[in-house]
Amino acid sequence: MKEILYNYDNLTSEEIDEVVVRTKGLIVNSKNDITLGYSNKTYQFPGGHLEQTETLQECLKREVLEETGI
């Protein structure tokens, strides 16, 4: 997946001091239906930001539970 980032503020790499790690999950049921969320006029796979003390797997499980109840 390719993501396009725009640098409207003309930040240099030295000015960037925070990295955000996100997880996304592809959930397919037995009928081959895909679970998507709808927010801000766009569809997305469930997922979210990694918190400081959790692994990627823990983050994905937490975010899927929060967003889908699964």
Secondary structure, 3 states (H helix, E strand, C coil): CCCCCCCCCCCCHHHCCCCCCEEECCCECCCCCECCEEECCEEECCEEECCCCCCHHHHHHHHHHHHHCC
